[in-house]
């Protein structure tokens, strides 16, 4: 039976999906949010030799005007060691600092320098501004360092698909699907709009209730890319990182200049070279001065002070090595948009909202589906809004919305204490991004409400649920990471469906009641030994029978689960072997010992002989055991072994590829009253090769129960087709033969056509017609005619 899930459901909560109800914890790879600190943090103010080189470079960049230079001393240039800037450079530097600031902002900046109190912040501010001024591409200073503010809109595409099938097993013969994708920007902040609608008509002519999905999501990658493009348009980031400066030469020039400025022993000048000052340590330099007779107290003391300022031999080598490592690497670094967020915050004139969005990891509004890879929601559809913010190491996630899950076939089965509909609010705060050295605290509040759908109303006892959770990831260094999460729920019921106000938000006051029965715990260890190609995972989960989390609606209560996964590779990944086990026990009653347990074991192996040929093997066993009234039995067993091959290459100069599988599968349903045991031989093969101007495709699927106990699973399905181009049409023709034992035997033809026209439009049509060579009364599932037509409008 076709099941249609309502799109009206709330966006929230993988953050609160405890480890006890989630898949084994894994650490997603994260793109860096800023460039390495050792590059951006090179402090010019505390390195006079580099600062002097930058000042000289700025003076060369700014044309000197002998007259009319009136640089207001808004900042104490001399106290910052910037006295070497000539008047024109000072005037333009002040103009650059004032650019984009309001009068109030300029007054605040002036007051900060006048007070001279917060020296660290002041130095960092001047350091960044000097770098930015030197890196500015526009010689006449920026007319604007802002992002384009004009609203933009770009339709990505639209499509409409109509399908028809005469299979009586379908609720509807006709189905229509429409999709619109759009991208719009407000203040250079891009958002993606996705809308889709699904509607059908049953065989009696009455239309089925349509489903509508709409979502607006902040496009973080596009935003950072736009900021990066504007940043590189205005600035030469090689200069910002001082990649173009000759650090060695600049330091030598600075050392020579400072030696000539030392007073106290004019007759001794010139006896000490800049190279000696830079590359001799303090003891060696002292011996050189003594041997040369440079014993004048003032001169000796000032030379040794200058040496201390430049640093020792070790510091000198580190600085020059660092510069060599940086050179040539900056270009690739700044091309990655995610690496420029911190630089852009310092150099671009962004509005408060634009600065906020620089650190917004995710923002979505509307009908939102599960996307566990981003750590935002889990196992449910939702209608609402959620956002994730990360700045530095500070993390916050907020969300609210509604869930509404009810299929028409479930209407009569809904329980007054079940999971009808919830309005929810949540918050998660902590340090570190999800799955990345995180330490978070989460809370969720949910209120159950009656709902109406498909003309059917379901009542529900008023209920308030409060869930709290703490999570922590510990780094074990080279050994890997350890993730831990503890979650606790509390629920309160009303006496009828009308007293929601009395029950609302009351669950939090009973949060510490029945701790073990309403708690969920999860732990997971992830590690790897790269030298030997070994990776491993171990996890444990527990949830009490009273634990309820609307943010994870498919998480099982009363569950204990544990398992491990080990993978090893050799010979540069030519050989791979992995072993996995998952064991789960579910208590089905708080009053008896009845329980249900499942066990899964899997073994995979692969050997890649060449780039064009590999063999692999899979061994799997799933077992479900039931315990009822003190008796245990195996209710279900699935055991299989499969061998797979993958090959590609050329035959007679023509490319080909082949993927084949053969295996045995044992399926046992061992209910005490009606045991059923099957043994299947499964085989499949997919072959393609180039022939003439097109490509031939042949596929075979065969499944047979050698014990003849299965009803519908003895199946042979073959298909042979040819893909080709006819005029401006892309075509595919295929001949099909299908035999399902004791049900139907069909011979059919499938034809597909697609064409591109008017540059942005495309249309695809397909028709699948079949003739029943053998037909039975059981043939209600297989149709004889299917057709579909799709119309697409694509911008790009």
N, C-alpha and C positions, 0 to 999 in steps of 0.2 A: 504494500500500500504506500502510496506517495505521502510523505510527511512534509508539511510546510511549516517552517519555524518562523515565528513572528520576528520581525526586525526590531521590535520595540524592546530593547534591553539595555542595561546600563553599562557605561564604560568604567571599569575600575579594576582592579585589584589583583594583579599577579603579585603585587607587592605584599598583599596580605595572604596570598595563596601559600600556606605554610609548606615547609619542606616535606611534611608528612603527607601532603596531598599532591605533590608535584613530581615531575620526573627527576631523576638524580641530578643534583645541582651541577651546572657546568658554567664555566667562565667564558663569556663571549669576548671576542677580540674587540678592542675599542680603539678608534682612531685618536691620535693625540690632539688635545685641545689647544696646545700652545707649543711654541718652539722650545728647545732645550734652554733651561734656565742659565746654564753657563755661557750661552751666547748672548741672550738678551740682557743678562745681568752684568755685563762687563762695564764696570763703573768708571766713567771717564774722569769724574771729579777726584778720585783717589789715585789716579795714574797720570801725573802731570806730563809725562813724556808722550803718552797717547793723546791727551787733551791738547797739548801743544801742536801735535800733528794735525788734529782736526781743526784747530783754530787757523793754522796756516792754510789748510785746504779750503776753509770757508772764505778766507780773505782772497784767495785766488779765484774763487767762484763768483764773488760779489765784486762788481766793478767799482773802483774807488772814485769818489767825486770830491775834488779838492774843496769846493765851495758848496755852501748850503746844507752841509751835513749837520743836522741838529738832533742827535740821538738823546732823548730824554733818559736820564739815568734812573729808570724805573726800578731796576734791580742793581745791586752792587756788583758790577762786573769784576772789579778787582778782587773782591773777597772770594769770588768763585774761581779765581785764576783765569778769567776771560778778558783780562785787560789788554791782551794782544789783539783783540778784534778791532779793526779800524772803524771809524765813525759810521761809514756807510753800512758795514756789516752789522754794527750794533743797532742802527735804525731799522734795518730790514728784519733783524732778529726780533726786535720788540714788536714790529708789525706782525710777524708770524705768530708770536705768543698771544697777541691780542685778537688774532683772527678767530672768528666764530664765538667769541665771548661777549656777553652782554656787559653793559656798564657796571652792573652789580658784580659780575664775575671778575672784571678787570680790577674793581676796587678791592675785592677779596684777595686777589693775587697780590696786589700792591701792599695790602696790609700784612700779608704773610711775610713778605720780604722785609718790610719795615720792622716787624717785631723780631725777626731773626731768632725764633725760639725752636721751632721744629726743624732742626738741621737735617735729619735723615730724609724726611719727606721732601724738603726743599731741594736737597741735592739730587734726589731721584727725579724730581720734576724737571730741573734744569738739564740734567743728563739726557732725559728723553727728548726734551725740546731741542737741544743742540744736535742730537742725532737726526731728528726729524728735519730740522732746518737744513742740515748738510745734505740729506737725502732727497730733498724736494726737487722735483724735475723742473718745475716752472721757475725760471730765473727771476721773474717779476713778482714772485710770491703768489700764493694761490688765490684765484678769484673765489673758489669754493672748495672746501674739503668735505663737503657733505655728500650723502647718497642722493641719487635722483628721487625727487619727491612726487613726480607725476604718476598717477595711478596707471597701471598697465593691466591688460587682459589678453590672454592667449588661449584660444580654444584648442585643446590637444586632439580631441576627436569625439565623434558620436557614432553610434551604431544601433541598428535595429535588426533583430533576428526573429524569424517566425519558423516554427517547426510543426510538423504534423506526423502522427503515427496512428495506425489503426489497431494497435495492440489493446485488447480489452482489459489488460492488467493495469493500464494507466488510468488515473483519475480523469485526465483530460486528453482529448485528441490533439487540440491546438494549444501551443504555448508561444508567448511573445516575451521577448526580453529587450529592453532598451537601456543603453548605457551612454552617459555623457561624462566626459573628463575635461576639466578646465583648470587653468592656472591664472590667478590674478594676484596683483601686488598692490599694497597700500603703503606708501612711504618706503618703498623698496623692500618691504617685507612680503615674501611670496607665500601663498597658500594654494593648496591643491583642493579642488572640488571634485568629488566623485559621486555620481548619482546613478542608480539603476532601479529598474522596475520589472517585475515579473507578473504576468497575468496568464490565465488559462480559461478554457471553456470546456465544460464537460459534454458528454454525449447527448444529454437532454437539452442542450442549448443554453442553459443558464450559466452565467459567468461565475467563476470562482473568485473569491476575494483576493485582490492583488497584494503583492508585497512590495514595499518601497524602502530603499536604502539610500541614505544621503550622509555624506561625511565631508567636513572641512578640516584639513590638517595643515599645520605649519610645515613648510618644506625647509628644513634646517640646512641641508646640503646646498640647495639652490641659493639660500640667503648668504651662507658663508662664501660661496663662489662669487656672488655679486659683490660682496664686500671686498673680497680678495682682488677682483678685477679693478674696482675703483681705487683700492689702495695702491696697486702696482701702476695704475695710470697716473697717479699723483706723485708717487715716490719711487726712487731707485733703491730697493731694499738691500742691494749689495752695499751701497753706501751706508745705509742705516746700520748694518752689521760691520762696517769698516773693512769690508773685504778688499776694497780697492786701495787701501793704504799700505804702504811699505813699512810695516811695524819696525823691522830691524833698522832700516835706514832712518826712520823718524826718531827712534830711540838714540841712535848714534849722533844724529844732528842735535837733539836736545841735550845730550851729555856734553858735546863739544861746546855748545852755546853756554851752558851753565858753568863750565870750567873757565871760560873767558870772563864771566861775570863775578867770579870769586875775588874778593878784595883782601888785602893783607899781605900779599907777597908778589908784587908785580914782576919781580925779577925771576920768579919761579914758573911763571906762566909758560905753557908750551912744552914743559918737560913731561907732562902726563897726558897720554892720548885718551881719546874717547873709548877706543877698544879696550884699553887697560882698565878703565873705570867700569866698563860693562861686564867684562868676562873674567876678571880676577876676583877672588873672594876677599873678604875683609883683611885676613891675615896677609895674603899675598900683596894686596894693595898697600898695606902699612909698610911691608918690607921694601917695596919699590920706592915709596916716598922717603924712607930713611936712607936707602942706598944713594938716592939722588940728592940727598942733602935738603930735601923739602921738609924741614923741621919747624918752619914757622908755625907757631901754635894756632893762629887764626886760620891759616891756609889748610893745615893738616886737619883741623877740626871740621872745617866746612867741606873738605873733600870727602871725609869719612861720613858726614851727614848726608851728602849727596849720594854716596854709595848705598847707604841704608834706605834712602828714598827709592832708588832704582831697584833694589832687591838683590839678593844673592845670586850665585850662579844657577842654583836649582830653580829659583823663581823665574830667572831670565829664560832658561831652557823651556820651562813649562809654558811661558807666555808665547814664545816663538813657535813651539810645537802646536799649541792651541790654534794659533793663527794659520799655520800650515794645514791643519785638519779642517778648519773652517773654509779656507779658500777652495772654491770649486764645488762646495756642497750646499751653499746657500740657495743657488738657483733651483735645485730640486726641492729643497725644503719649503721655500715660499710658494711653490706651485700648488702645494696641498692646501686647499682652503681651510681645513680644520686647524692648521698650524698658525693661522694669522689672526685669530680672534683677539688675543691679548695685544698684539701690535696695533690692530685697527682701533681698539679702544683707546689707545694712547695717541694715535696720530690722526684719526678721522674725527670730524665734528658730528657726532651722532646724537640724536634726540634721546630723551630718557627711555622711550619705548624701544628704539633701535638698540640701545645698550642692553636693555633687559633681554631682548630676543637673541642677543649674541650668546647668552648662556642658557637659553631655553632648549632643552634636549628634545622635548616633544610637547605638542599642543594639538589636541583633537576635539572636535565638537560634532555631535550627530550620532548616527548609527555606527557603532564601532565593534569590529570583530576581534577575536583573540589574536594576539601577536606576542607570543611568549618570548621571542628573541629579543624584544626591546624591553621586556620586563614591565609591561604596563597593564595587561589584562590577562585573564586565564580562563579558558574553557567556557566562555559564554559570550553571547552577543549583548550589546548594551546600547542604550540611548542616553546620552548625557555629555559631559565634558570632563577632560582630564588634562593635566599638564605636569611636566617634569622639568625641574630647574636645577642646574648644577653650576656653581661658581666656585672656582678653586676646588676645595674639597668639601664644600657645603652642599648638601642635597636636600631637596624638598619635592614632594609629589602631592598634588591635591586633585580631588575629583568628586563628582556627584552625578547622580542620574537615577535611572529606573531600569529594572529588569522586568520582562514580561514574556515568560516561556509557557506556551500552551499549544499543543497540536490539537486539531479537531478530534482526533481519535482518543485523546486523553481526557476530554471534557468530562466524561462520566466517571473517571477514575481519580479526579483530583480530591485530595484529602484536605480537611479543614486545617490540619496541622502540617500540610505538605509545603511545597515551595511554589506558591502561586505567583506573587509579584512583590517586589521589594523596591522601596525608595531608599537610596544609600548615599552616605557621605563618608569620605575617608581622607586621611592625611598620613604621609610617611615622611619622616625627617631623619637626618643622620649625616654621616661623613662618608664620602666616596660614592661613586656611581654604583648602580645595581650590578652585582657580580664582579666588582672590582675593588677589593680591599674595603668592603663596605661594613658599616656599623649603623644599623637603622632601628628606629622605633616606629611602629605603625598602629593606627587605630581605625576601626570601621564601625559605623552605626547604621543599622538597617531596620526598617519598619515594614512588616508584611501587610498587604492590603488586598481586598477583593479585586477581581478583574473581570472584564467582559470582553469576549472575542468570539467571532463567528456567530454572533447572536446568542451566545450561551454565557450565562453569568455564573461564576464560581464564588462562593462565600468563603471567608477565611477568618479564623479567630485572630483578633488583633494580637500582634506579637512584635516585640522589640528585641533585637539581637545586637550585642556589643562584642566586638572582637579586638583583642590587642595582641601585638606580636613584637618580638625583638629578634634581630638577626645580626650575626657577626661573622666576618670572614677573617681567619687567622692565616698569616703567611708562615710557611714552614721552610722558607728559603728554597734551596735546590730540591727539597723533598716535595714541594707542591703547596697546596692550600687546604684548609679545613673550614668548612662552612657549617654554621650552627643556626637553627631557628627554633624559637619557642613561641607558640601561639596558644591563646586561651579565649574561649567564647563564653558568653553568658546570655541567657534568654529568659524573657518574661512574657506570660500570656495574659490576655484579658478574659473576662467571663463571657463576652459576646463580641460580635463584629462591630459594635458601635462605640466601644470605649477605647478607641485608639489614643485619644488625648491622655487618658489616665495611664496607659501603658508606655507611651512614647518616652524614650530615653531613660526608662527605669532600670534597664538591664545592667547599666554600668555600676549601679549601687550594689549589685549582687555578684560582682565580677570575681571575687575570691571564693565563692561557694563551689563545692564539688570540683576541686582543682584537677585531680587526676582524670575524672570521667569526662571533663570538658576541655582537656588540653590536647595539643598536638605538638610533637617534637620531631625535628628532622636534623640529621647530621650527614655530611658527605665529605669524603676525602678525594681530592683529585691530584694526581702527581704524574711525573714522567722522568725518565732517565734518558736524555737525548743521546748520550754516547752509545747506548746499545739499542736505541729505537724502541724503548719500552714505555708504555703509558698505562695507568691503572686508575680505577675508580672504585670506591667502596661507599655504600650509603646505608642508612637506617632511618625508618620512619615509624611513627606511632601516632594514632589519634584515638581518643576515647569515644565511647558510644554516645556521649552527650555533646560531642563537639559539632558545632554548626558554623559554617562560614559561607554566607551568600556570595562572597567574592570567588569561591571555588565550588560551584554548584555540583560538580561531578566528583568531588573528592569523597571518598568513602569514610564513614565513621566506624569506629571499633576495629581499626585496621592496624596490623603490625606488618611491616614490609622491610626487607633487607636484601642486599645483593652486591655483586661485584662485577667488574669488567676489566679484563686484562688484554692488551694488544701488544704484539711484538713484531718488528719488521727487521729484515736482514737484507744484505746485498743491495743497498740503496733502494729499498722498498720493492725490490723484485719479488721478495717472499714476505707474506704477511699471514699471521695466525692470530686469532682472537678467541677468547672464551668469555661467555657471559652467563650469569645466573641471577634470577629474580625469584624470591620466595615471598608469598603474601598470605596472611591469615586474617580472615574477617569473622568477627563475632556477630551472629545474626540475632541474638536474643540476650537481654540483660539478666534473664531469670534462669536460663538453662545453659548447658554447655554446648549447644548447637553452634556449629561454625562451618565456614567454607574456606578451603585453602587451595591455593594454586602455586604451581612450581613450573618454572621455565628454565631450560638449559639450552644453550646455543654454542655451536663451535663453527667458526668460519676459517677458511684457508684459501690463499691465492698464490699462484706462481705465474709471474710474467716472463715468458720465455724470450720474447722480443717485444718491441713496441707495437707489433701488429698481431701478436697472438698471446693469449693468457688462458689459464684454466683455474677454476675455483670450485670450492666444495662448501656445502652448508649442511650441518646436522642440527636438528631442532626437535625438542620435546616439550610439549605443554601438557600439564596434568591438572585436573580439577578434582578435588576430593571433598566429599560431604560428610559431616558428622551430625547425626540426628538420633535423638533418643538413645544415646550411648553407642550407636552403631556407626561404623565408618565404611565407606566404599568409594571407589573411583568412579565418578560420574562421567568424566570425559577424558579422553586421551588423544592427543594429536602428536604423531611421531613421524618424522620424514627425513630423508637424506636426498640431496640434490647435487648434481654435477653440472657446471656451467662452463661454456667456452665462448670466447670473444675473439673474432678474427677479422682482419681487413687487409686488403692488399690489391694486387692487380692480376688479372688473367687475360692474356692476349692483349695487354696494354690497356685494358678496361678496368676501372676501379670496382671493387666489390666489398661487401661486409656481410658477416654472418654472426648471429647470436643464437645459441642453442642451449637447451636445458633438458635433462632427463633425470627422473628420480622416482622413488617409492614413497608412498604416504599411507600411514596407518591411522584410521579414524575409528575410535571406539566410543559408543554411547552406552555406558554400562549401568543404566538405571535398573534397580532390582527387578522390576516387573517386565521390562521389555529391552533386553540387551541387544545392541546392534554393533556389529563389527565389520569394517570395510578395509580393503587393502587396494590402493590405487596405484596404477602405473601412469605417471604424468610425463608428457614430452611436448616440447614446443621448439619451433625453429623459425627464425626470421632472416630471410636472405634478400639482399638487394645487389644489383649490378647494373652498370651502364650498358645501354644497348642503343646504338644509333644516336639520335638526338635526345633521347629520354632515358628513363630509368625503369627497370623491371623490379617488382616487389612480389615476393612469395612468402606466405606465412602459413604455418600448420600448428594447430593446437589439438592434442589428443589426451584424453583422460578416460581411464577404464578401471572399473572395480572388478578385480579378478575373482572376488567372492560373490559377485552378483547380489549384493545386499543393498546397494544404493538405488535410489529411484530415478533421480534426475542427473546424476553426475557422470554417466557414461556419455561422453561428448566428443565428436570429431568436427572441427571447424577448419576449413581450408579457404585460402583466398589468394588469388593471383591477379596482379594488376600491372598497369603501365602508366607512368607519368610522362606527359608530353606537352608540347606547345602547338596549338593550332591557331594560326593567324596571330591575334593578340590575346588569345585565351590560354590560360594554364589549365590543363585538363588531366583527369585521372579516371581511368576505366578499370573496373575490377570484376572478376567472375568469382562467385562465392558458392561453396557447398557446405552445408551444415546438417549434422545428424545428431539429434538428442534421443537417446534410446527410449523407446516406448512413448515418445511424445510427438516428435515431428521430424521430418526430413525435408530440407528446403534446398532449392537451387535458385540463385539470384544474381542480379547484375546491379552494380553500384556505379553511378556516373557523377563526377564532380567537375564544376566549372568555376573559374574565378577570373576576374578581369579588372584592370585599372583604367579609369577614364577621368577626363577633366582634371587631371593632375592629383587631386586630393580625394577622389571618390573611388571606391572599390566595391565590388559585389561578388558574393560567393553563393553558389547554389549547388545542392546535392539531391540526388534521388536514389533510393534503395528499394528496388522491387524484387519480390521473391515469389516463387511458385512452390506450393506444398505438394511434394511428391507423395508423401505419406502424412496423413492427418489423423489426430485422435481427439477425443473429448477433453483430454488434458491440455490441449493446445490453447490456453487462454493467455499465456505469457508472451508468446512469439507473434509479432505482427508480420504482415506481408508487404507493407508499404510504409516507408518513412521518407520524408522530404524536409528540407530546410533551405531557407534563403536568408542571407545576411547582407545588409547595406551599411557601409562604413564611410565616414567622413573623417579624414586624418589630416591634421594641419602639417605635421612634420613627417 
